[in-house]
Structures are given as structure tokens and as C-alpha cells.
Amino acid sequence: MTTNTSTTTSTTTTTSNPTPDAAAAGTWQLGDRTVNRIGLGAMRLIGMPWDATPRDRDGSMAVLRRAVELGVDHIDTAAFYFTPVRSANELISTALQPYGDDLTITTKVGPARSRNGDYEEMARPDQLRAQVEENLRQLGRDHLDVVNLRWGTRMAGEGRAPESVAEHFGALAELREAGLIRNLGISNVLSEQLTEAMAIAPVVCVQNQYGLTSREDDAVLALCGEHGIAFVPFFAVGAAVPGASPRGGADETGQAEVAAVAAAHGATPAQVRLAWTLHRGPHVLAIPGTGSPAHLEENVAAGALRLTDEELTLLDGIASNS
């Protein structure tokens, strides 16, 4: 079993602090990298495909620079995060180079997109090196801090199949041995797939869909905790945000309970959802995405929000009633 430590603050801090600090949520170890538990997801920096207009380039770079100023030292991205006029990796490279020594950039490989943006069949194991090298070029790095194997197209609750990840993860393990990658993670997997990957090479993080009303991967979260692996939810807040998903309207499950907790803390519902996620365990990280400086500051401030046992019980009950 891998040992790990998390540093947290025992102070009950409100989100009204005018200068949020990503360190307020504590830290976790991603392999050889120490990161604050509040990070930034880069996908929304480019705007979503269904947005009416492209997101402003200068504004997105300002968000990246402000994130670093607020102590965000963990940014999640991918070469396949692009629109016809924006690339997440290019924005990161332009805004943040020269990179600080404490900045950890996590990327992912597996999904493949053509030049016109259409998704193609998932990369074969022998194609993963080209994807890793694409990320290296775009980010201007000679190695990648963390690379996740992003598996499959189905999300939690959609009937993911327990297919073997061994050949793909083994190919990434070889690139780790070659020095192109420092640490390996895996994304959108079941418990048995995580166990299979751990038998091949050390796994430092798991990125799965997870949130207050999307709890299908409780078992994966627990397995990560047992092995000292970071559990990094994606779409932890987006399900409740109108327009955040092309699959329909916002999920209003538990809206009243979340609003009540938010009011008690002078916080927003999104901040409560992020804080609840971080309370799931010291090994749980957050990578909320945004292209808004104001929302960025709210997200970082959520790391200082301490929920009471009664509030956690109330929020935990939302999933069982949904």
C-alpha cells in the first residue's frame, strides 16, 4: 500500500476572504509532485463546442495567470481540448511560460480527434507515444508531469464495460521508463481496471466523473484512498449548472439542501458542491474549470469552506434520495 499525507488547515474559514488561497484546502502528493488540492481544469478556457461565440483569448490567459497568483499549482489539460480557434495547451503555454518549478501540468491521452475536430476511434497502444509527444510540443516541455490514460466514451452511470486497460497502460508505462512521463494516472475507469493498472505501474491519480448527485464511483474513490492514490473528480459542479452540458438542463436534485448550506456560510451553491467533494477524503482533489476570473476566485475560495458534520449528513443524504 502506498502511503501519503495530506496537509489541511483546522481553521474554519469563510469564503468571504477577499484573496482566496488554493493552499487553504491542503495538499496531496501526485507521485513526485506536491499539489494544492484545489486546481484548475483547462477545458472551459477554450469555450464549449455549443457556445455561441469563442471564449476571449486574452481573458482565458488572464484566468490562467490569476490562478497561479492564487496558489493553483495543478492544471489539468489535454491536446484534444481544442476548438477551431482555441487550444487549451497553447493557451497554457503562452500564458504561463516560463513555468514555475512548483506548477504541475496533468494531461491525458487516448481519445483521438481529426484536424477538423471530429472524434475518432480511441488511439491504439502504438499511437499513444505520438499523443504524448503532441502534448510535449504544445506545452513546450521535455517531459510531462502526469499523464492520464482516458478510457472509453461512456461515463459513470452509463454502463461502462470492464475492458482490459493493460495494453494501453503498459504502453504508457514504457514511455514513463523512457523519461517522457514522470507519473501515470487513469481516467473514467472501474475498480477492476484501476486494480489492473496498479499491477503494471504506479498510479498516482484517477480522474472519474463524480459529484454530489453522481455517486456511482464511491467504490473507486474508496479504493484510491486505500492505496494513497489521488481521486480527481471531473464534472463535480457542472451537472447543476444550466448550459454546462449538451445533454439537457441542469440537475436540480438536492437544490434546496445545497442552497440552505450555502446560505449558512455566505457561499454559493457551486462552492458548497466543491467543498462537499473535498470533504470526501484527504486524497480527493478538485479541478473545476472556468473561463471567468470571478468564478475562478469563487472556486479557489471553496477550498477554505469547512462544512459541519450535520451539513455533511444532510448533503450525503441527497444521493440516497435521488
Secondary structure, 3 states (H helix, E strand, C coil): CCCCCCECCCCCECCCCCCCCHHHHCEEEECCEEEECECEECHHHHCCCCCCCCCCHHHHHHHHHHHHHCCCCEEECCCCCECCCCEHHHHHHHHHCCCCCCCEEEEEECCEECCCCCEECCCCHHHHHHHHHHHHHHHCCCCEEEEEEECCCCCCCCCCCCCCCHHHHHHHHHHHHCCCEEEEEEECCCHHHHHHHHCCCCCCEEECECECCECCCHHHHHHHHHCCCEECCECCCHHHCCCCCCCCCCCCCCHHHHHHHHHHHCCCHHHHHHHHHHCCCCCECECCECCCHHHHHHHHHHHHECCCHHHHHHHHHHHHHC
